[in-house]
Amino acid sequence: MATVTNRVAAPALRGQGVKITLDATDQAVLSALTLGTVCTAAGSSNTGTIARIDTFGNSFIVNPTSPAGSFSGSLAGQLAASVVITY
């Protein structure tokens, strides 16, 4: 499994997709990501799937696996900067 690090805090409310923003180092992996790949946020057991990839930018969107769930790290309702995402 590979990892990337989220660089900008983003809202991660129940049922909402979360924007994962990468730095220049991690940005190179965007072309290797595929839609539907399962991701996990460090510090939690929350999982989600990649729903959108900004291949010309520096981000991708992860939707929570459960419609009633959220994709966040240790903070409820927010995916903090510096959270490691495993995919």
Secondary structure, DSSP 8 states (H G I E B T S, - for coil): --EEE--S-EE--TT--EEEE--TTGGGGGGG--TT-EEEETTS--EEEEEEEETTTTEEEEEESSTT----SSSTTEE-TT-EEE-
